[in-house]
Amino acid sequence: MTSKDVLSGLRSIDFQRLQQDFQNLDPNDPGVWPLAPRVAVFVFLFVATIAAAWWFDWSDQGILLEQREAEEQQLRQDWLGKKRLAVNLDEHKRQLAEIDRQFGALLKQLPNRAEMDSLLSDINQAGLGRGLLFELFKPGSDQVKEFYAEMPIEIRVTGGYHDLGEFASDVARMPRIVTLNNISLDAAAEGRLKLDAKATTYRYLDEEEVAQKRQAAKAAQGKK
């Protein structure tokens, strides 16, 4: 249909008669209304019904549909993540077993409470074996952690430069874990050096200590 056809169709409409059709309408008897008012009322009621349905029902359903679509996407992502984990389950088990093995090997390097005295003696003997003179060897109180305890040891020794270096190497090579921290060197008499340091050694907690720690944690939570 061309624009000329549309214009000719508009010219053929009798707007004056159409206006008369909407005048003097009897609201109690719409059945006798002319065609144009009845069509207009029908269109109005149709549009009003659609609008009311959208306002009171369809809009909520649209929001609910968007929520369900978002939940579906999240469930898909969760499923894909679990699928990837399931595919790599054997590899995860192997890695977990390797971590347990490495952890066990590290744990074996920690002495228990009964072995601490021999470890302190080994540290002392490492210094004496290098001809060092201990001016201070003072173990501190245990600092309990998650599954192990730290014991700080204040050390002050005097000796030659090379002997002090060899002593530090001997401590680092011990089968048990011992670290030297806060190291300082000062000149001493007769050309010797004085080394101050804090040695820290570690031991694992026995079952009794672990049980006591758990009970203390439960008691602290109960007080809160």
N, C-alpha and C positions, 0 to 999 in steps of 0.2 A: 504494500500500500504506500503510495507516495504522499508527500505533504499536500499536494493539491487535492487528493481524495479526502484527506483529513479535514482540510478547510471547507471543502464542499459539504462534508457531512455535518460540520458544526453549523454551517449556514442553513442546512435543512431542518435543524432543530428549532421548534417553535418555543422560544424561551418564555414568551408571554403566557402561553397556554400551560407551560410547565409550572410557572409561578402560580397560576390560578389553581392548579391541581393541589397545591399545598395550603390553600386558603380554605377556611370554613370546614375543617376536618372534624368529624364527630369522634372524640376519643372513646366513646362507649360502643361504637360500631365500626371498628377498623375494616370489617369485611367489605364495606361499600366504598372504601377509599379508592381513588384512582391508582393505577399501576405504579406510577412514579413514587408516591409517598410510601406505598407498601414495600417497594424495593429498597428505598432509603432506610426505612425502619428495620428491615431484615438485615441489611448490611451493618447498620449501627449495632443491632443486638449481637450479630456474629462477631464483630470486632470487640465489643464489650465482653462477650463470653471468653474469647481468646485471651484478652488482657487479664480478666479475673482469674482464669485458670493459671496463667503464667505467674501472676502476683502471689496467689495463695498456695500453689502446688508445684508448678513446673520449675520455678526458680530454685526452690529447696531441693528438688530432685536433680537439677543441674549441678548444684553445689555438691550434693552427695555423690553424684557420678564422678565429678572431678576428684573428690577425696578417694573414691574407690580406685580410680585410675592411678592416682599417686601411690596408693597402697599396693596395687598390683606391680608397679614398677619397682617398689622397694622389695617386695617378695621375690621378684625375678632376680634382683641383685643379690639378695641373701641366698637364694638357691644356687646362683652361679658361684658365689663365694664358697658355699659348702661343697659344691661339686668339685671345685678346684682342690679343696682340702682333702676330699675323699680320694681324688686321683693321686695326690701326693702323700697319702697317709703312710705308706711304707717308708718313704724317704724321711718323713717327720719322725717316725718311730726310730729309724736308724740314727738320725741326728740326736734325738733325745737319749738314746742309749750311749752315744759317744759323749754327750755332755755329762751323763751320769758317771761314765768311766773316768773322764778327766776330773770331775769334781771329787770322785773317790781317791784319785791319785793325789790331788792337792790336799785332801783331808788327811791322808796318811802322813803328810809332811808336818802336821800339827801334833805336838805331843799331848798326851792327856795330863791330868792333874798330877798323877804319880810320877810322870817323867820330867816334870819341870825342874826338879832339883838337879837331875843329871845334865839337863840342858844348860842350866846356869853354871854348873861346874865345867862344862865343855867350853863355854865362852871365857870363863876365867883362865882355863888351861891354855886356850888359844893365845891369850895375851902373855902369860908366863912363858910359854914355849918360844915366844919371840923376844924374850928378855925384857919385857915391859914391866914397869912398876905400877901397880894399881894403887892409886890414892883414894879412889872412891868406887865402890861397886854396890849400888843400893837399889834392889828391886822395889818397885812400887806396888800399889794395890791393883788387883785385876779390874779391868774395864769390860764388863760383860756386854756382848753384842748379841746378834740374832742366834747364831749357833756356835759361836766361838768367844774366846776372851783374849784381851790384849794385856800383856804385862810390860809396863815400861821399866827400864833399868837405867839409872843414872850412872854414867861411867866417867872416870877421870884417870887417865894413864899417862905415864911419861916414858919416853924412849927416843931412839933415833928415828929420823924421817922415814927411812926405808922399812924399819921394823914396824912402825905404825901403819904404813901402807900395806905391808904383808898381813898384819893383824886384821885390817879391814877386809882384805881379800879372803882370809881364812873364815871370817864370820859369814861372808857372802856365800862361801862354798859349803857351808854346813848343811847336812841333810835336812835339818829342821829350819823353818823360815825364821830368820832374824834380820831385822833392818836397822841401819844406823841413821839417825836423824839429828838435826841441830848440831852438826859437827863444827867445832872451832879449834884452831891451833894457836898456841902461844909459846913463846920462848920460855925455856926452863934453864936450870943451872947446868953448867958444864956442856953447853952447846946442845943440850937435848931439847925436845919439844914436849909440850903438854897438850894432850887431846881431851877435850870435853865433848861428850856426845850422849844422846839418849838412844839406847838400844831398845827395840821393841820386838818381843817375841810373842807368839800366838799359840794357843792351845784350844782344842775343841772341848765343848761342854759334855760331861757325861750325862747319862740318862737321868740321874737324880737332879743335877743342876738344871737340865731342860725342864723337868717336871716342876721344879720350884719356880722357874721363870714363868711358866705358863700359869701356875696358880697365882703368882703375883700380878700378872697381866689381867687375869679374870677378876681378881679382887679390886684392882684399880678401875676396871670398867664398871664393876658393881657400885663403887662409890659415886661414879658419875651419874 
